[in-house]
Amino acid sequence: MKFKLPNPALLTWRRLLTTLVILAGLVAGGAQAADKGPLKYAEGQYDAASGVYTVVKGDDLAAIAERFGVAVNELKSQNKLGSDQVEVGQKLVVAAGAAGGQAAGAPQITGVLGSPDATTTIDGKQLPPPDPKFGGAIKEGALQSKPWWAPRIVPPKGAPNVLLIITDDAGFGVPSTFGGVIPTPTMDRIANEGLRYNRVFSTALCSPTRAALITGRNHHSAGFGVISEQSTGFPGYNSIIAKDKATIGRILLDNGYSTSWFGKDHNTPAFAASQVGPFDQWPTGMGFEYFYGFVGGDANQWEPNLFRNTTQIYPFQGKPGWNLVTGMADEAIDWMTRIHQTDPSKPIFIKYAPGATHAPHHPTQEWVDKIGAMKLFDDGYEKLRERIFENQKKLGVIPQDAQLPSWPKEVLKPWDQLTADEKKLFIRQVEVFAAYAAYNDHEIGRVIQAFQDLGKLDNTLVIYTLANADF
């Protein structure tokens, strides 16, 4: 698994899941102005870029300190105040030390509270966060009443985009990144710019691995002790991700991200995988606002059982040569571009789960020809194993004193004992598999390039991992 880390200064985003802060003390609605309790919560304009707060009528230092989670004495010291008195229109510098000029753990609020453009971060203690109480005033006449809009929830300033890539049925020795002979330049790029892990474990099955990945929990806790098609009516095996096992999509969505899922969905129960639904266990019901992919363990890449959200679609009709590996890359690029054009400041989360390299192996002929011309496998599987093993030692991803076990002759005939036709068959099979892996990596590269083209790559966390293969 590989990580491309954002600017270290932005790593405070990790607090997003546990330490963002919700607006506290918002007011109760009623026939009169709401009761704000012992302190009037400061509602002035805060400029996150400069860290400056503008005092409004009704403010006092205690209320301002409460809003930003700092001590009154800190505010006085920071602004060289001789007393606790502040005036309307006065500019106050909020104590430095947290992102955006606000104290660590304090809500990052922009705009004037109650106005339509006000935003806030949350603390993540409860998801979805409770609705704030109405802070305006309701009188008998509209002209005497005061409207009040709840602040829109946004991630902390500088929160990165997240691209979570999980390919299918590919072992440790497949990509060139970990010593394999199949060229995966996109994975190489991410590894060279980030971190390369060689102690990663999976469940060796599709649904359980993916349930653990998107919930951060043991797969039994998330209802996937087995693949969805083999579910049984027992806890841990019913293929149902319970509501209290929130997915990363749900967590980030509730924190103000745009979330999406492209490709394979093997975490919808088989008994719900139809147009009848129910759809609460589909990606769109689990926190992923946009879904483009197939439901189940595998799919024909030329004519897949494909869905956009929960509606079946047929983009391949009338398009000979259409392939889902390219189609889902196109769709992901289109989606992220539309989100960027609408709101460039809004971070996005993409779960990118291609069908490759799970069967059926459906690369394009172009990629089969490319790999065939490289003659990667003509020496046979024993020589291939030795070559990959030595490559892994050179990369340092296995111990230098590691030893290959003897060849299992009783299970798999040595290469030199195969007939010419058997060798031809096996070479053809592995070349098609390799073409599928290389083709898939190429299309993933297009998605990553799209982040760069939009000027977002430097603030994007890229996780590129392989399903069903321990490292």
N, C-alpha and C positions, 0 to 999 in steps of 0.2 A: 504494500500500500504506500502511496506516495503523497506527500503534502507539498503544495506551493504556498508558503506562508505570506501573509500580507505584511505591510510595514510594521515593525515591532511596536511602534507607538500606538498602533490600532489593536494590539492584542488584548486591550481591556475589553474588547467585544465579548470575550469569553464570559464576562459577567452577564451577558444577555440572558442566559438561560436561568440564572439564579439570583442576580443581584441588581436588576433594574428596579426602578422605584415607581410605584403607583401614586397618583395624586391622592393625598390624604386630606381630610378635613374639608372636602367640597360640601357645598351647602345643601340643606333640605329645602324642597320647594313648598310653596303654600300660597295663601292669599296675600301674604305680605312678603317683604324681602326676607330671604332665607337667613336662618340663624347660623352664624359661622363659628359658634362656640367661643371659648375664651380668647382666641386669637382670630383676627381678620386675616384670612389667607391672602398674601400679596398677589395682586392680579395685574401688575404692571408689565410693560413690554420688556422682554429679555432678549438681547442680541447675543446669540451663541458664539458668533464669530469673534466678537470683541470681549465677551464676558461681562458686559455692562447691563445693569438693570436700571430702568427708569421708574422713579417713585411716582405713585399715583395717589389720589385722594383716599384717605383712610389707612394708608400704610403706616406702620411703625417698624422699628428695627427688629423687634421680636417676630413679627409676621414675616418679614423678609428673610430672616435667619431660618425660620421654620420651613419656608418654601425651599430654600437651597441647602438645608441640612448642615448649616454652619452655626457657630456660636456668635452671639451678639458682639462679644469682644473682638472676635476675628474681623467682623464687618467694620467695626470702629477703627481697628488698627489698620486694616487694608486701605481704608478711605480717609484716615487721619481725622476722624470725627472727635470733637471735644465733648459731645453729649449724645444722648439717645435721640435727639430731635432730627427729623428729616423733613424736607420740603417737597411739595409737588413739583415734578419735573427734574428733581435732582438726579444726577447720574451716580450710581454706585458700582464699583468694581467688585464682583463676587470673588470670594477667596479662591485662589488658584489651587490646583492639585488634582483636579479631575477633568475628564474630557469635556471640552466646550466651556471651561472656566467654572464649572460647577463642582461642588464637593462630591467626593466619591460616595455613591449610594443615594445621592439626591436626584430628584426628578429633573430631567432635562426638558425644560418647558420653553417653547418659543411662541411668540405672539401674545396677545392679551387674552387671558382666560375668559371664556364666554363668547369670544369672537369666532367666526367660522374657520379662521385659518390657524387657530391655536393648536399646538401639538404637545404631546408629552410622551416620555418613556414610562415603563412600568417596572415593578419590582419582581415580577414572576412568581410571587408567592401563591397566587391563585390564577389559573388559566381556565377559561377566559377570565379576564379581570372583571371585578364587579363594576356595574355602571355607576359613574359618579352621580351624586345627588344634584338636582337642579339648583343652579346658582343665581338665577334671575329673580324676577318678581312678577307675580300674576295679580293684576288688579281687575276691577270690573270693566274697565275700558282698555282697549288695546294700546292707546296712546300713553296711558299711564303705566303700562306693564313694561318689563324689561326682558328681552329674549336672552337666552344663555345656551350656547352650544357646548356640548361636551368636547374636550380636546381630542383630536385624532391621535391614536396611538402610533408611534413611530419607533424604529430602532434607535439606539444611541448614535450620535454623530460619529461617522467613520466606520460604522458596522460593515463588514465586508460582504460581498456576494459569496455564495457557496455553490460549488459545482461538485456533486457527489456522483462519481462514475463507478459502476459495478458491472464488469463484464462477466460472462457466464462460462462455467465449466472449463476454466483455463488454469493449469497448474503452475507451480513455481518455475518450472523450466521452459515455459512457453515463450514469454516475451524476451526480447534482446536485453531489456532492462535488468533482468536477473540471470543473464547468461545464455538464454535461448538463442536459437539461430533464426527465428522468425523476426523480421524487422518490425519494430514498434517505436518509431522515432518520436511519436507524441508522448508515450510513456517515458521514453528516455529523457525528453526535454523537461518534463515535470520533475522527474527524479533528480536531474542534474541541477535544477534551480531550487530544489527543496530538500526533503528528507526521504530516505529509502529504508523501509522497514523489512526485517526478515524474521520477525517473531509475531506473526499474525495467525490467528486461528479462526476456523469457520466450523460449521456443523456438518459439512460435506453433503448437504442437501439444499436445494434451492429455497423453498419457502422458509425453513427455519433460519438460514443464514440471513435472508432479507428481513425477516421479522426482527431479528436481533439487531441488525444494522439500523433500521429506521426507528426503533424504540429505545435502543441503548440498554436492553434487558436480555436476560437469558431467554432463549426462544420458547421454552416451556411457559415462562411467565407471560409471554405474549401470545399464547395459544397455539404455537406451531412446533409441537414435538415431532411432527411429520409434515410432509408436503400436504397442501390443501386437499388434493384428490384422495388422500388416505385418512382424512380426519375421522375422529370418532367422538362420541358424546361423553367425553371425559375431560376434566380440567387439564389444561396444558396441551390438549390434542384436538380441540374442536375447531381449529383454524379461525378463531375469532379474536381479534385484537380488542381487548376491553377498553372502555372509555378512559379508565384510569391508567392505561398504558399508552399515553399520548405519543404520537410519532413526532419526529423532528419537523415534519411539515406542519403539524398542528402547533407546535411550540413557536416556530418562527412566524407562522401566519398570525398568531395571537400577539406577537411582538412587533407586527407591522411590516413583515416581509411580503413580497409576492412569491408564491410557491408553485412549483410545477413538478410533474413526473412524466418522463418520456421513456417508452419502451416496455419492458416486461413487468407485468404485475402478477406475481405468484402469491399474493397475500390476500386475495379476495376469495372467500369460501367458494368451493365448487358449486354449492347449492344456491349461491347468490350471483353466479356469473352468467346472467342472462338479461334480456331486456325487461324482465319482470322485476328484477332487483331482489331484495331491497338494496339500496345503493350506499348505505352507511359504511359498508366495509370495502367500497371502491376507493381509489385514491382521492376522488373529490369529496368523499365523506370522511376522510382521515386527515384533512388539513392541507391537501394539495389542490390548489384552486384550479389548476389546469392539468388535464391528463390527455396524453396522446400515446396510445400503445395497445398492447394485446393482453388479455387476461388468460393466465394459465402458464404451464411450464415451457411451452415452445410454440413456434409459429412458422408457417411457410413464409419466408421473407419476400417471395414474389407476390403472393396473394394472401396476406395475413388476415386473421380475424381481428380487425382493427377498430379501435374506438377513439373518438374525440369526446372527452369527458365520459358520458354514458351513452352516447349515440354511435351506432355502428356506421362506419364510413368505408368507401371503396375508392381510394385515390389511384389505385392501380388500373382501374378500368379504362381501356382505350390507350394505355401507355405501356407498350411492350418494353421490357427491360427495366421497368420500375422496380426498385428494391428498397425494403424498409430500412436497411442500414443507412442508406443515403437519405431516405424520406424522413426519418426521425431527426437526423441532423439538420435537414432543411427546416423542419418544424420547430426545433428548439431555437435555431438562429432567428427565425421569424418571430417567435414568442418573445425572446429577450430583447429584440430590436423594438418591438411594439411597446414593451414596458418602458424601455429606455426613452423612447420618443415621447411617451406620455408623461413620465416623471423620472428624469435622470437621477434624482437623488434617492430613489427608492431601491434598496438592495433586493436582490433576487436569490432564490434557492432553486436549484435544479437537481432532481434525482434523475440521472441519465443511466438507464439500464437496458442496453441493447441485448438482442437475442443471441448474438455471437458470444462465445463459440459453442453454445448448446446446439445439439442436433435439431433440425436438419441443417447441414452445412451448405449455405446458399450464397457464396460470393459471386461476383460478376465474372464473366469470362476474361475480362481484362486483367483482373487480379490473379486468376488461375494461371494465365499466360505469364504474368510477371514473375510469380513464384516458381513456376516450372522452369523458366529460363535461368534461374539462379542455381539449380541443381543442388539444393540443400540436403537432400536425403538419399542420394544415390549410393552412398557408402553403407547404408543399412542402419538398423536401429541400434546395434551395439556400438558402432563407431559414433553415432549421434549422441548416445548417452554419455560416452566418455568425453566428447567435445564439450557438451553442456556442463558437465561436472568440472572440467578444468576452467571453463569460462567463469563459473561461479566462484571458484577459488581466487581467480585473478581479480574479480570484483570485490572479494572479501565478504560475500554474503553467506558463505559456508566456512567452517573451520579449515585451516590449511592442512590439518592432519586427518581430515575426513577420508574415509575409505569407501569405495563402491562395493556393495555386496556382489557375490558371484552371480552370473547370469542364470535365471531360473529355467534351465533347459527343459525340465519336465512340464513346464507350462507354455513356454514360447520357444519354438524352434530357433536355433541360431541362424543368422542371416545366410551364412554360406551353405546351409542345408535346404534352403528354399529353391523351388523351381524358378525359372525365368518369368513365368506367368505370375507366380505368387509375388515375386519382387516387384513386378510392374504394377500389380494391383495395389500393394501396400504403399508404394511410392505415390501412386495416383491419389490414394485416400489421404495421405498426410499432406500432399501438396494442396488439395482442396481445403483441408482444415487450416493450413498455414495461410492460404489466400484469404480465408474468412477472417482470421485473426488480424492480418495486416490491413485488409480492407476496413475492418472495424476501427482499428487504431487511427487510420487515415481520416475517417469521418469524425472521430472524436477530436482530432486535431483541428478540423474546420470549426467545431464548436468553440474550442479554446481560442482559436484565432479571432472568432467573432467578439469574444470578450476584449481582446486586444484592440480590435478595430473600433470598438465603442469607447475605448479609453478606460476600461474597467479592470484589466487583468492584474494590475499592480495591487488592487484591493480586492482580490478574489482568492478565496481558499479553495484549492483544488485537491480533492481526494480521489485517487485512482486505484481501485482495488479489484481483485479477482474473486469471483464467487466460487465456493465449494472447493477451495484449495488452501490447505495450510501452508504457510511460509516457514 
